[in-house]
Amino acid sequence: MDVALGGTFDPVHDGHRRLFERAFELGDVTVGLTSDELAPQTRHVERRVRPFDERRNDLADELESIANEYDRSFEIRTLEEPTGIATEEPFDYLVVSPETKAGGERINEIRRERGYDPLEVIVVPHLRADDGDIISSTRIVRGEIDEHGNVLEAEGDDEGRPNTETDTTGGAS
């Protein structure tokens, strides 16, 4: 079976690893990685995204260990548009997170228009951090949690506001 999934993956965290593991349980995996042009358009909040090549190298390292565990192969391709690679014929499954389920439905509409069978959309639940909120790359970049969902102590003043001298997030999310 051939499995598709896509994202920006900056940085990779345990929630992403859960998606990857589910995908490799199903078959060989093709990951669409958002291009430098597309990545900012897919963000719910404005924040810096590392260049494609850096993200691709980190993603390949992550996928290789999981692929070996499941004795599967993988490929990383550039996503130039949100519906990306999954609209192509050879896939059987699309692995998504809850917030991208609607995108999976749109992909199946496009597949039907092209005369392809719809994909089985597999929704992988969010992984929660220690504080009960979801693990997300944005929260990691903000310094709220680490890649495993451990809550980090925020540096701030007595009111809990970020210390502008040590805040590396630029205050923007």
N, C-alpha and C positions, 0 to 999 in steps of 0.2 A: 504494500500500500504506500501511496505517496502523500505526504503531509506538507501543508503550507502554513506558515505563520509569518507575521511581520511586525516590525516596530523600530524604534529608535535605539533602545537598549543603551542608554547613557545615564548613569552607569548600570551595568548588569547587577541584579540583586536576586534574593531568594525567590521572590515572586516570579521573576523571569525564569529562573531555574525550574520552578514548578511547571511552567508552560513548556519548556524544552523537554523535561522528563515525560510529560504526557504525550508530547508529539512523538518522541522516540519510542514510546510504548506502542504507538500505532503503526509506525513504519519509518521509511527513509524520509528525511526532512529537508525541505528547502526553506530557508529563512530569507525573507525580503527585509533588507536593512535600508531605512530611509536615507535618501541622498542628502547632501548638505543643503540643497535647495528645498526639499520637502520637509525635512526635520522640523524647522521652526513653525511650519504651517500645521503640524500635527500636535503641537503642544497646547495644553489647556491654560497654561500660564507661561508668560514670557520668561525664558531663562536661556543661558548659554548652553549650546550643545557642542560637544567636541567634534572635530572633523571626522568625516566618514572613515578614512583610513585607520585612525586610532580606534574608533568604535568597532570597525571590522576585525582588527587584530584581536581585541579583547573578546569579541563575540566568538571568533574562531577558537580561541583557547578554551572558552567555556563549553562550546559545543563538542569539541573533540573528546573531552573526558566523558561526557554523557553519552555520546555516540558509541564510544568504545564499550561502555558499560552495557549497552543494549545491542551491541554488534550491528549497528546501523551506519548508514552513510549520511552525509549532509552536504549541502551546498549553500553558500551565501550569495545572494543576488541583490543588486541595487534596486530599490523602490523609487520610481520617479513620480508615481501617482498613488493616492491612498488605496485604491482597489488593487493595484499592483499585480503581482505574479499569479495570484489565486484565480484570476479570471482566465488563465490558460488551461488547456484541456487536461493535462496529465494528472491532476490532483484528485484525491479521494476525500481528504479531510482538510478542514481549516480549524486550527486551534486559536482561540481568542480568549481575551479576558472579558469580564462582564461589561466594561464600558465600550468594548469594540464589537459587541455582538451585532449591533445594527449595521456595522460595516460588513460583517459576514453575510447578512441578509441582502445587502446591496450587491455584494460579489455574486451571490447566487442568482440575482435578477440578471446581471450582465451575462453570466454563464448560460442561462436559459435563452437569452437573446441571441447568443452565439451558437446555440444548438448543442451545448455541452450539458451533461448531467450536473445537477446541483451537488455541492459538497456537503458532507455531513459536518455541521458546525459544532465543534466541541468547546464548550465554555468551561474554562478552568477558574474556579473561585479565587478571589483575592486571598493573599496571605496577609495576616495581620501582624503588626509590630507589637512590641510589649505593651504599648499604650492603648491597644485596641483599634487604632486607625490602620489603614492599609499601608503596606510597604510600597513606596513609589520612588522613582528616581528623583523626582522633584524634592521630596522630603530629605533624601540623602544629600542632594546638592545644597539644600538649605542648612544642612548640619543638624537636623532634628533627630535622625536615626542613622545607623550604619546599614550596610548591605544585607544584614541578617535581621533587621528590625529591632535591634537593641536601641533604646532611647539614649541619646547622648545628652550630657549636661550642657545646657546652653550657657555661654558666657554672656553676662549682661550686668546691668546695674541692679540696685536693690529692688527695682520694680519689675525685673525680668525682661527689660527691653534690651535689645542687642547692644553690645558695646561697639560703637562705630569704629573704634581704633582696631579691633580684632575681628570684626565681622567681615568675612571674605565673600559673602554672598552678594554684596552690593545692595542689600536691602530689597532687591527685586525678586519676585518669585517666578 
